[in-house]
Amino acid sequence: MAGRAGQGPRHPTADEDTWAAELLDHLRPGARDPRRVVAWLAHAVQAAVCLQDADGALLAGDRLPLDDGLVAGVVAGRISAAAVQDGDRHLRLVAVRASDPRPAAAGLLAVSRATPFDRRAADIVTHTAGVVELLLRERELTAAGRRLRRAAADLRLAILQLLMVEDTVSARRVAAGLWPGLLDTDSASVYIVEGHPAERDGLAEDCLDITRGQALVVRCPAMDGHVIVLSPAPKAGQWLRSLVDGRPGTFLGGSVRQSLARTATAYGQAVSALAVARFRPDQAAVYAERTHPERLMDPLALHAWSAAVLRPLDTLPHHTRAELLATTRLGLEFTAVSAAKVLGVSRNTVRARMDRVEALLGADFSDLTVRATAHLALNTQAAQTEDLAATAPQPCAVPLGELLAGPGLRAWAHDLLERLTRDGRDLRGTLRAWIAAGGNAERAAQDLGVHAQTVREHVRGAEPVLERQLLAAGTDLYEVVLAHLVLGELAAPALRQANPGQPDSPVHG
């Protein structure tokens, strides 16, 4: 520090060492708070202190009456500091510089006291302004980083929502600017990592790190504990398994590889696998690890039947039809509220779209057998490849009973439901009654002559036995419903299929 002209260098005094150390102490991690620094300054120089931003908003300390012209000169950068006497007040005004090279200041530190500022007090004010400047810059950078992370998270969610409604062109366009090459693929897998909601931000960061920039990582807008990971990388599943391995309360569910247009289907598969993962010792499961009923049906007959069921929607414009189908698939997989959050629309919009599909199909989605049948048709249509579409016969009124009559399918259904008979409770009978009652425990209890809580306990008890989530509507439940239909333990539902040449003619399954 330079001394006065004609004198040798000035050495810090013991008092100066003390206040400087105290001031620097405010730069320690965990102690970086401009309000604490301002309070310290007020005590150190026995003064009233005001810290305000460039617009005059109070950031810390006490509001002081200040000359507007003088304040404007300091904030505008015309002067860096000012010392004035206003009556019996002695004022010091020091600019707090911004982090960019603009001449204007980010704020102003004003100090007022009854006695004149000696050299010690003036030095403390000047150095304190520098510390406050550093703290405000750190706060600004932290806030900017937070905004950037939030914007990136919002973009990732927007991309996922575009993929959910099969708008892959727009999704690729949005992703190209920030994550070049990520969606330059025809297919990908979807994973859901589940942990404690309070730890989700850290879990999402871990997912970003472990997937090495080769995944779209999204905090699920519908489930607080879920992180959705969409990745084309073949090793993504292996990476994520290593993340949940040995991590109590953390689970992983993954889909089979799907085309980007089938992201919604892949998401549903990951949710289904996640339910299985909760019962696995390694806390992870992949949807392809079990047999699914649609794989045991004649593919040409299945696609022809599905096309016939959904034929009433074929008269709609392509975009409208795709929007209704995607929304209804999600709405059948989850609640309307959850589907709305995933799609980024209101729950009323989801319900309105599903109501329209209900009306077109002549369906009643409050009936679980109808929901399971519509779910089968919608997902079959979504999975149809161009090659299969070219060879598939014209939509035909194949009765659902015929579609479900294959020996392989009957063996699958028998093996699945037979697991329930090993339990001493009548899980199978309770589950059948609960499905027939539309998943309503009270109605099922009345039909069975038992308490509603007994029904709930039996349904919950069937979940680990079947390795399927039943209390939450979705693929798991619909597969169990189909097993009952295959074995004739529930009546086949009626859907209105439009036959060629006879629009809107009802055909019963």
Phi and psi in degrees as a GROMACS rama.xvg file:
@    title "Ramachandran Plot"
@    xaxis  label "Phi"
@    yaxis  label "Psi"
@TYPE xy
-71.4586  141.104  ALA-2
-90.8022  -173.161  GLY-3
-70.8001  159.362  ARG-4
-59.5803  134.988  ALA-5
84.1575  0.391584  GLY-6
-117.416  160.543  GLN-7
-76.0951  174.483  GLY-8
-60.4281  140.027  PRO-9
-89.3247  131.098  ARG-10
-94.59  140.212  HIS-11
-59.1335  140.672  PRO-12
-83.8937  169.66  THR-13
-62.5349  -37.7434  ALA-14
-64.352  -40.6538  ASP-15
-65.3012  -40.0039  GLU-16
-57.83  -38.3892  ASP-17
-67.2996  -52.0766  THR-18
-69.842  -33.2309  TRP-19
-64.7238  -40.8988  ALA-20
-64.6602  -41.1434  ALA-21
-62.8679  -40.6665  GLU-22
-66.5187  -45.5706  LEU-23
-64.1309  -26.4313  LEU-24
-60.7935  -24.7366  ASP-25
-74.5106  -5.85337  HIS-26
-94.1334  -1.4544  LEU-27
-66.175  144.981  ARG-28
-56.9427  134.472  PRO-29
92.6548  -11.892  GLY-30
-119.668  10.6104  ALA-31
-86.55  89.6195  ARG-32
-141.595  113.112  ASP-33
-55.057  -31.4564  PRO-34
-66.5091  -38.4  ARG-35
-67.2318  -37.8781  ARG-36
-64.9695  -42.9352  VAL-37
-63.7107  -41.4897  VAL-38
-64.0091  -39.7756  ALA-39
-62.8074  -43.8532  TRP-40
-60.4957  -43.6222  LEU-41
-58.7056  -39.6639  ALA-42
-73.4782  -39.6167  HIS-43
-66.4815  -35.5101  ALA-44
-111.415  7.63494  VAL-45
52.0476  61.1543  GLN-46
-145.687  168.042  ALA-47
-92.1303  133.599  ALA-48
-125.961  140.99  VAL-49
-132.603  128.033  CYS-50
-116.024  119.927  LEU-51
-132.076  157.012  GLN-52
-83.7513  -178.396  ASP-53
-63.5089  -21.905  ALA-54
-93.3874  1.04788  ASP-55
93.2333  1.94386  GLY-56
-73.8666  136.495  ALA-57
-73.6854  124.749  LEU-58
-99.9461  -34.0794  LEU-59
-163.204  160.246  ALA-60
81.3203  -152.993  GLY-61
-115.553  143.363  ASP-62
-64.7317  130.825  ARG-63
-117.355  143.539  LEU-64
-72.6836  118.057  PRO-65
-127.809  151.688  LEU-66
-71.4436  123.465  ASP-67
-61.7461  -40.2383  ASP-68
-65.2304  -40.9708  GLY-69
-66.8423  -42.9266  LEU-70
-60.5351  -44.6798  VAL-71
-61.4838  -38.8147  ALA-72
-64.8185  -40.3173  GLY-73
-70.0028  -46.495  VAL-74
-64.7257  -37.5022  VAL-75
-73.4767  -12.7286  ALA-76
91.8227  5.11318  GLY-77
-69.3832  -32.7482  ARG-78
-134.989  146.483  ILE-79
-90.7786  -23.9951  SER-80
-158.455  158.519  ALA-81
-146.008  143.393  ALA-82
-127.649  119.416  ALA-83
-137.428  158.613  VAL-84
-113.71  125.719  GLN-85
-121.516  92.6742  ASP-86
67.1891  -123.234  GLY-87
-93.9288  11.7323  ASP-88
-103.736  141.263  ARG-89
-112.701  123.36  HIS-90
-115.707  142.084  LEU-91
-125.757  127.04  ARG-92
-119.773  123.834  LEU-93
-127.27  132.766  VAL-94
-72.8516  139.052  ALA-95
-104.074  109.57  VAL-96
-72.3431  151.401  ARG-97
-79.9995  167.934  ALA-98
-80.7543  -12.6284  SER-99
-101.175  171.051  ASP-100
-78.1186  9.23112  PRO-101
-63.823  146.388  ARG-102
-69.5225  -26.6354  PRO-103
-68.1019  150.839  ALA-104
-88.0809  157.021  ALA-105
-82.4945  -21.8698  ALA-106
-171.477  -169.475  GLY-107
-142.979  133.053  LEU-108
-107.265  118.214  LEU-109
-117.417  132.674  ALA-110
-127.188  129.889  VAL-111
-128.129  130.715  SER-112
-147.802  165.362  ARG-113
-78.9163  -26.6239  ALA-114
-103.941  153.284  THR-115
-60.8678  155.283  PRO-116
-80.5586  115.923  PHE-117
-80.8225  -179.271  ASP-118
-61.8893  -40.1665  ARG-119
-59.9852  -51.1794  ARG-120
-62.9791  -39.7683  ALA-121
-64.794  -41.2566  ALA-122
-63.861  -41.0961  ASP-123
-61.5507  -43.1225  ILE-124
-62.7056  -45.7507  VAL-125
-62.7659  -47.1688  THR-126
-68.8097  -34.2673  HIS-127
-64.7937  -38.3532  THR-128
-59.2793  -37.6938  ALA-129
-66.0388  -40.2914  GLY-130
-65.821  -43.9711  VAL-131
-60.1925  -39.8363  VAL-132
-59.31  -44.3559  GLU-133
-62.5998  -41.9573  LEU-134
-67.2351  -39.9322  LEU-135
-68.8034  -35.3506  LEU-136
-65.275  -42.4807  ARG-137
-61.6068  -42.9456  GLU-138
-62.1576  -41.132  ARG-139
-64.5561  -43.6148  GLU-140
-65.7974  -39.2067  LEU-141
-63.3677  -43.689  THR-142
-65.0734  -39.3549  ALA-143
-65.5344  -40.3501  ALA-144
-63.7674  -38.9382  GLY-145
-65.1281  -42.4583  ARG-146
-64.0703  -39.6661  ARG-147
-64.923  -43.4856  LEU-148
-64.1921  -39.0246  ARG-149
-66.3776  -40.5257  ARG-150
-64.4494  -41.0052  ALA-151
-64.7924  -40.1482  ALA-152
-64.5298  -40.595  ALA-153
-63.9291  -38.7486  ASP-154
-67.0875  -41.446  LEU-155
-61.7823  -40.7565  ARG-156
-65.0971  -42.171  LEU-157
-61.0775  -40.2302  ALA-158
-63.6157  -44.7558  ILE-159
-60.9987  -41.9531  LEU-160
-65.1887  -35.8357  GLN-161
-65.2228  -41.1732  LEU-162
-66.0992  -33.5623  LEU-163
-63.2979  -29.9093  MET-164
-104.273  20.3326  VAL-165
69.1189  19.8311  GLU-166
-92.105  71.822  ASP-167
-70.2513  -30.0466  THR-168
-62.9368  -49.7484  VAL-169
-65.7337  -38.2248  SER-170
-61.4079  -43.3744  ALA-171
-65.9935  -37.3182  ARG-172
-65.09  -42.3041  ARG-173
-68.5776  -39.976  VAL-174
-73.2385  -27.31  ALA-175
-60.3099  -35.8036  ALA-176
-69.0064  -38.85  GLY-177
-103.05  -32.7603  LEU-178
-127.992  70.419  TRP-179
-55.6692  132.8  PRO-180
83.9756  -11.1055  GLY-181
-60.5873  -41.9886  LEU-182
-105.638  17.5689  LEU-183
-79.5399  61.219  ASP-184
-151.808  158.249  THR-185
-90.3696  -21.2949  ASP-186
-146.403  163.185  SER-187
-161.294  168.969  ALA-188
-111.809  150.951  SER-189
-112.91  135.34  VAL-190
-125.328  150.457  TYR-191
-123.754  123.569  ILE-192
-104.294  123.215  VAL-193
-110.538  130.789  GLU-194
-144.456  -167.908  GLY-195
-72.1995  134.032  HIS-196
-52.4248  -37.213  PRO-197
-68.1162  -19.0082  ALA-198
-107.345  11.269  GLU-199
-66.4393  -38.9127  ARG-200
-58.9385  -44.5771  ASP-201
-65.5339  -36.8063  GLY-202
-65.0035  -40.703  LEU-203
-63.5253  -41.2312  ALA-204
-63.1063  -40.0893  GLU-205
-62.6422  -39.0427  ASP-206
-64.5817  -40.8702  CYS-207
-62.3536  -42.9198  LEU-208
-67.2379  -45.7199  ASP-209
-74.8052  -23.675  ILE-210
-89.1295  -1.2676  THR-211
57.7622  39.3913  ARG-212
75.2806  8.59409  GLY-213
-107.197  29.8121  GLN-214
-152.027  153.175  ALA-215
-95.0757  111.496  LEU-216
-108.192  121.746  VAL-217
-131.044  131.799  VAL-218
-73.3445  118.951  ARG-219
-58.8527  126.171  CYS-220
-75.0725  -11.6709  PRO-221
-101.366  -34.6797  ALA-222
-121.488  118.765  MET-223
-62.5266  -27.7496  ASP-224
-94.4738  2.45584  GLY-225
-101.475  139.985  HIS-226
-118.794  123.663  VAL-227
-94.9737  131.415  ILE-228
-125.891  117.4  VAL-229
-110.312  123.657  LEU-230
-145.491  136.571  SER-231
-85.8087  -7.6576  PRO-232
-68.6002  128.364  ALA-233
-59.949  -28.7276  PRO-234
-93.2731  5.8289  LYS-235
-58.7603  -43.2754  ALA-236
-61.1842  -40.6392  GLY-237
-64.9846  -42.5177  GLN-238
-61.2208  -45.5138  TRP-239
-70.8836  -32.6168  LEU-240
-61.533  -39.7817  ARG-241
-66.4034  -26.5029  SER-242
-71.043  -41.422  LEU-243
-86.4892  -15.5472  VAL-244
-60.5544  122.615  ASP-245
71.5964  15.6372  GLY-246
-108.8  97.7395  ARG-247
-56.3187  138.11  PRO-248
76.8878  10.3859  GLY-249
-118.46  132.029  THR-250
-132.566  155.641  PHE-251
-131.158  127.605  LEU-252
-122.875  135.453  GLY-253
-129.325  153.625  GLY-254
-93.9306  170.166  SER-255
-77.6454  165.845  VAL-256
-67.8863  130.097  ARG-257
-130.244  159.367  GLN-258
-65.7632  154.314  SER-259
-59.0402  -31.4782  LEU-260
-67.2492  -17.3232  ALA-261
-104.578  29.7225  ARG-262
-59.3728  -39.5915  THR-263
-61.8058  -40.0307  ALA-264
-64.816  -43.7793  THR-265
-62.4148  -37.836  ALA-266
-62.599  -44.4032  TYR-267
-61.5828  -38.0684  GLY-268
-64.868  -39.3895  GLN-269
-65.8767  -38.691  ALA-270
-63.1619  -42.1126  VAL-271
-63.7095  -43.3903  SER-272
-66.0556  -33.3508  ALA-273
-62.1367  -37.1326  LEU-274
-62.3931  -37.8728  ALA-275
-69.9969  -38.4086  VAL-276
-59.9123  -29.8918  ALA-277
-65.0689  -19.9754  ARG-278
-103.389  2.05433  PHE-279
-96.6398  141.897  ARG-280
-65.2858  -29.51  PRO-281
-88.6724  0.848037  ASP-282
63.4097  23.2643  GLN-283
-143.616  147.985  ALA-284
-155.162  152.01  ALA-285
-120.834  139.938  VAL-286
-56.0463  -33.052  TYR-287
-73.2867  -2.43037  ALA-288
-79.4338  -0.553594  GLU-289
-137.855  160.973  ARG-290
-80.3604  138.611  THR-291
-117.237  144.54  HIS-292
-58.8299  -36.3381  PRO-293
-64.2275  -23.2023  GLU-294
-74.5904  -15.1326  ARG-295
-97.8778  3.79385  LEU-296
-99.536  154.807  MET-297
-61.2916  115.9  ASP-298
-60.4715  -39.3375  PRO-299
-68.1889  -42.4802  LEU-300
-66.3264  -39.2098  ALA-301
-62.6817  -45.1884  LEU-302
-70.3549  -35.6512  HIS-303
-64.9477  -42.935  ALA-304
-63.0568  -44.846  TRP-305
-62.2944  -42.8922  SER-306
-61.7353  -37.1369  ALA-307
-68.3351  -40.9251  ALA-308
-61.835  -40.771  VAL-309
-92.4762  2.28091  LEU-310
-56.0379  -35.1948  ARG-311
-58.6618  -18.4135  PRO-312
-88.6253  -7.61503  LEU-313
-69.083  -18.7337  ASP-314
-80.3307  -9.14483  THR-315
-79.7254  154.436  LEU-316
-56.9086  149.499  PRO-317
-55.6384  -46.4969  HIS-318
-63.3462  -42.4146  HIS-319
-64.7932  -43.8225  THR-320
-61.093  -46.5673  ARG-321
-62.1838  -39.0141  ALA-322
-65.4696  -43.9771  GLU-323
-65.5021  -42.4876  LEU-324
-65.6447  -45.9139  LEU-325
-63.5843  -41.9801  ALA-326
-66.2025  -42.2754  THR-327
-68.3773  -37.1552  THR-328
-59.0256  -45.3714  ARG-329
-70.2629  -38.1122  LEU-330
-65.122  -31.6378  GLY-331
-78.4048  -26.3813  LEU-332
-80.1922  -33.7456  GLU-333
-134.005  -174.374  PHE-334
-76.5472  163.264  THR-335
-61.872  -36.1311  ALA-336
-65.1025  -46.9064  VAL-337
-65.5332  -43.1066  SER-338
-61.217  -39.2346  ALA-339
-62.7781  -42.1512  ALA-340
-66.4816  -39.6253  LYS-341
-65.7127  -40.6428  VAL-342
-84.0907  -15.711  LEU-343
76.5087  31.1399  GLY-344
-126.971  176.315  VAL-345
-79.7423  157.165  SER-346
-66.4776  -28.9292  ARG-347
-65.1386  -34.7563  ASN-348
-65.7385  -43.7006  THR-349
-60.3887  -47.0315  VAL-350
-64.6812  -39.1333  ARG-351
-63.7977  -41.5885  ALA-352
-66.7653  -41.2141  ARG-353
-68.1442  -37.0098  MET-354
-60.3015  -38.9253  ASP-355
-66.7254  -41.2808  ARG-356
-65.2156  -41.9137  VAL-357
-54.1883  -47.208  GLU-358
-64.7601  -41.2314  ALA-359
-67.7827  -35.017  LEU-360
-88.9446  -7.88643  LEU-361
62.8258  39.5855  GLY-362
-112.388  159.729  ALA-363
-123.702  100.054  ASP-364
-73.1128  -1.60949  PHE-365
-78.1473  -14.7191  SER-366
-89.0833  119.477  ASP-367
-63.5907  -30.9998  LEU-368
-69.5179  -34.5389  THR-369
-68.0425  -44.1769  VAL-370
-60.72  -43.5106  ARG-371
-64.4019  -40.4697  ALA-372
-68.3294  -44.4155  THR-373
-64.0249  -38.3869  ALA-374
-61.298  -42.4406  HIS-375
-62.1238  -45.4316  LEU-376
-64.4215  -44.024  ALA-377
-65.1358  -43.7953  LEU-378
-74.3938  -29.2291  ASN-379
-66.2327  -43.6412  THR-380
-62.3165  -40.6481  GLN-381
-67.0273  -29.8313  ALA-382
-86.8824  -5.73708  ALA-383
-67.4456  125.107  GLN-384
-87.4145  164.926  THR-385
-63.5339  -38.2443  GLU-386
-63.4729  -43.7134  ASP-387
-68.8421  -37.139  LEU-388
-62.0289  -34.9881  ALA-389
-71.7971  -28.9001  ALA-390
-100.731  -11.8878  THR-391
-68.5127  142.044  ALA-392
-68.8224  169.226  PRO-393
-63.5043  150.966  GLN-394
-50.0508  132.711  PRO-395
-138.092  157.653  CYS-396
-85.681  59.5045  ALA-397
-69.4621  123.073  VAL-398
-61.5089  142.878  PRO-399
-58.2612  -35.566  LEU-400
-59.19  -39.9425  GLY-401
-67.1274  -38.4295  GLU-402
-63.0715  -32.4107  LEU-403
-96.7039  12.8998  LEU-404
-95.8134  0.184808  ALA-405
-65.2145  147.226  GLY-406
-63.4103  -37.7784  PRO-407
-63.4926  -38.7309  GLY-408
-69.3192  -39.3368  LEU-409
-65.1335  -38.4628  ARG-410
-66.0751  -41.0266  ALA-411
-61.1052  -47.6351  TRP-412
-63.9175  -41.6545  ALA-413
-63.7533  -45.2456  HIS-414
-63.6427  -38.6537  ASP-415
-66.1497  -52.1867  LEU-416
-76.7771  -22.66  LEU-417
-65.1183  -24.3587  GLU-418
-58.1391  -31.7968  ARG-419
-70.5124  -23.2611  LEU-420
-76.6982  -12.1737  THR-421
-77.0162  -12.7124  ARG-422
-87.7898  143.963  ASP-423
-66.9031  -24.2926  GLY-424
-81.8806  160.392  ARG-425
-84.7844  66.1366  ASP-426
-62.9109  -37.4107  LEU-427
-67.0813  -45.5835  ARG-428
-65.2353  -39.7692  GLY-429
-65.4352  -42.549  THR-430
-64.3694  -41.1534  LEU-431
-62.2752  -45.2527  ARG-432
-65.033  -37.2667  ALA-433
-66.7569  -40.4713  TRP-434
-65.5719  -44.6732  ILE-435
-60.9593  -27.2832  ALA-436
-89.6521  13.8472  ALA-437
72.3273  24.1514  GLY-438
78.9548  15.5946  GLY-439
-96.324  112.574  ASN-440
-65.6557  -36.6924  ALA-441
-65.5076  -45.627  GLU-442
-65.0718  -41.4312  ARG-443
-63.843  -38.8072  ALA-444
-63.1283  -39.9918  ALA-445
-63.4175  -41.5026  GLN-446
-66.382  -34.0456  ASP-447
-91.6486  -15.2333  LEU-448
73.5093  33.0559  GLY-449
-127.588  179.11  VAL-450
-81.0981  148.046  HIS-451
-60.3761  -34.0859  ALA-452
-64.2903  -33.2528  GLN-453
-63.6814  -41.6479  THR-454
-60.7253  -47.1704  VAL-455
-61.9376  -41.7418  ARG-456
-64.8418  -38.6345  GLU-457
-67.0617  -42.6901  HIS-458
-64.904  -42.7729  VAL-459
-65.2668  -36.411  ARG-460
-69.4715  -25.4839  GLY-461
-75.258  -21.6135  ALA-462
-60.8049  -53.0731  GLU-463
-66.9951  -28.3241  PRO-464
-66.6604  -43.4219  VAL-465
-87.6183  -11.3127  LEU-466
55.5697  44.3539  GLU-467
-144.371  144.16  ARG-468
-85.8427  122.059  GLN-469
-109.21  -35.9496  LEU-470
-71.062  -22.0377  LEU-471
-102.074  122.81  ALA-472
-59.2661  141.422  ALA-473
163.668  -169.653  GLY-474
-53.4803  -43.7063  THR-475
-56.1683  -50.7671  ASP-476
-63.2833  -42.6258  LEU-477
-66.5898  -31.8856  TYR-478
-65.3353  -40.8187  GLU-479
-66.0209  -38.2603  VAL-480
-62.1902  -44.9792  VAL-481
-61.5396  -36.4038  LEU-482
-60.989  -40.8322  ALA-483
-64.4282  -38.7785  HIS-484
-66.8583  -40.5709  LEU-485
-59.997  -40.6222  VAL-486
-87.1888  2.1977  LEU-487
73.2308  18.127  GLY-488
-83.5179  -10.9102  GLU-489
-134.185  149.277  LEU-490
-73.6325  139.691  ALA-491
-66.3184  137.224  ALA-492
-77.7948  166.463  PRO-493
-109.449  126.458  ALA-494
-121.647  146.006  LEU-495
-83.3268  116.066  ARG-496
-108.353  135.213  GLN-497
-89.5887  116.114  ALA-498
-83.3601  145.105  ASN-499
-54.7868  129.981  PRO-500
86.3518  -12.4121  GLY-501
-135.826  73.0525  GLN-502
-56.278  137.934  PRO-503
65.3817  17.8978  ASP-504
-77.9548  133.289  SER-505
-79.4806  134.468  PRO-506
-127.859  130.522  VAL-507
-99.9449  143.22  HIS-508
